[in-house]
Amino acid sequence: MADHIWNVYLAGEIHSDWRRKIIEGVRRHKLPIEFDGPVTDHTASDTCGEKILGTASDSFWRDHRAANINAIRTSGLIRWADIVVVSFSEKYRQWNAAFDAGFSAALGKAIITLHPTQFDHALKEVDSAARVTTRTPEQVVEVLVYVVQGGG
């Protein structure tokens, strides 16, 4: 699999730098990995429906339109991914991250979860669907190094 380029989808909260840490770690190891993820501009993600389809009658329909448009991107990229990393952080607990994990599990994707130990009980079903549960972005990088390089 030396010529294989791995596709990794980074699901989870969009407010901290966990994605950057993983991407930089993978680049340091020169791994053949391409990354995708959700739109990380919070305002763009929340307002795409109104910008494209016009003003909604209330906040439910505003959010509904944006969620459906974002779901086209998310579901397509998760289907394409070899591995899905799902992050749950202490400050930002996102319901969409759990949904992405469930969708990934239903598709039979290899899942790596990333979260602090205090979420172990709350995320027990998500972690049961994951191949690996990690605590730091650096551990995610080390898992990816091993998977891609085969320990060599």
C-alpha positions in Angstrom: 0.0 0.0 0.0 3.0 2.3 -0.5 1.2 4.3 -3.2 -2.1 4.5 -1.3 -3.2 8.0 -0.3 -5.3 7.7 2.9 -8.4 10.0 3.3 -9.0 11.0 6.9 -12.1 13.0 7.9 -11.7 15.2 11.0 -15.2 15.4 12.7 -16.0 17.3 15.8 -15.9 20.8 17.3 -14.5 23.6 15.2 -13.3 26.0 17.8 -10.0 24.7 19.0 -6.7 23.7 17.3 -6.9 19.9 17.5 -7.1 19.6 13.7 -4.0 21.7 13.1 -2.1 19.6 15.6 -3.0 16.4 13.8 -2.3 17.8 10.3 1.0 19.2 11.4 2.0 15.9 13.1 1.1 13.9 10.0 3.1 16.3 7.8 6.2 16.0 10.0 6.0 12.2 9.4 5.4 12.8 5.7 2.5 10.4 5.6 0.4 10.0 2.5 -2.8 11.3 4.1 -5.3 13.9 2.8 -7.6 15.5 5.3 -11.2 16.7 5.0 -13.7 18.0 7.5 -16.7 20.2 8.0 -16.7 23.9 7.1 -14.9 25.3 10.1 -16.0 28.9 9.7 -18.9 28.8 12.2 -20.7 31.8 10.7 -20.4 30.4 7.1 -21.7 27.1 8.3 -24.7 28.6 10.1 -25.7 31.0 7.4 -25.2 29.1 4.2 -28.9 28.3 3.9 -29.9 31.9 4.1 -27.1 33.1 1.8 -28.1 30.6 -0.9 -31.8 30.2 -0.4 -32.9 33.5 1.1 -34.2 34.4 4.6 -36.0 31.7 6.5 -39.2 32.3 8.3 -37.7 31.5 11.7 -34.5 30.1 13.4 -35.7 26.5 13.0 -35.9 26.7 9.2 -32.6 28.8 9.1 -30.8 26.0 11.0 -32.6 23.2 9.1 -31.5 24.6 5.7 -27.9 25.1 6.8 -27.8 21.6 8.4 -29.1 20.0 5.2 -26.6 21.9 3.0 -23.7 21.1 5.3 -24.9 17.4 5.4 -24.3 17.1 1.7 -20.6 17.9 2.3 -20.3 15.9 5.5 -22.0 12.7 4.4 -20.1 12.7 1.1 -16.7 13.2 2.6 -17.3 10.6 5.4 -18.3 8.1 2.7 -15.1 8.8 0.9 -12.9 8.6 4.1 -10.8 5.6 5.0 -10.6 6.8 8.6 -12.8 9.2 10.6 -11.4 11.0 13.6 -14.1 12.3 16.0 -13.1 14.8 18.6 -15.1 15.8 21.7 -13.5 18.5 23.8 -14.1 19.7 27.3 -15.4 23.2 26.3 -17.4 22.3 23.2 -19.6 19.2 23.2 -21.1 19.0 19.8 -24.1 16.8 19.0 -23.1 16.7 15.4 -19.8 14.9 16.3 -21.8 12.1 17.8 -24.0 12.0 14.7 -20.9 11.9 12.5 -19.6 9.0 14.6 -22.8 7.0 14.3 -23.0 7.7 10.5 -19.4 6.5 10.2 -20.1 3.4 12.2 -23.1 2.6 10.1 -20.9 2.8 7.0 -18.3 0.5 8.6 -15.6 3.2 8.7 -12.6 2.9 10.9 -13.2 5.5 13.7 -10.7 7.0 16.1 -12.3 9.0 19.0 -10.4 11.8 20.7 -11.7 13.0 24.1 -10.7 13.4 27.8 -11.3 10.6 30.2 -14.1 12.4 32.0 -16.3 11.7 28.9 -15.6 7.9 28.9 -19.0 7.1 30.4 -21.0 9.5 28.3 -19.3 8.3 25.1 -19.2 4.6 25.9 -21.4 3.6 22.9 -19.4 5.9 20.6 -16.1 4.5 21.9 -17.4 0.9 21.5 -17.9 1.6 17.8 -14.4 3.1 17.5 -11.3 1.1 16.7 -9.3 3.4 19.0 -10.0 5.9 21.7 -7.3 8.5 22.1 -6.7 11.4 24.6 -4.5 13.8 22.6 -4.0 14.8 19.0 -0.5 13.5 19.3 -1.9 10.0 20.0 -4.1 10.3 16.9 -0.9 11.1 14.9 0.9 8.1 16.4 -2.0 5.8 15.5 -2.0 7.1 11.9 1.8 6.7 11.7 1.4 3.0 12.7 -1.5 2.3 10.5 0.1 3.9 7.4 3.6 2.7 8.0 2.8 -0.7 9.5 5.0 -0.2 12.5 8.1 0.0 10.3 
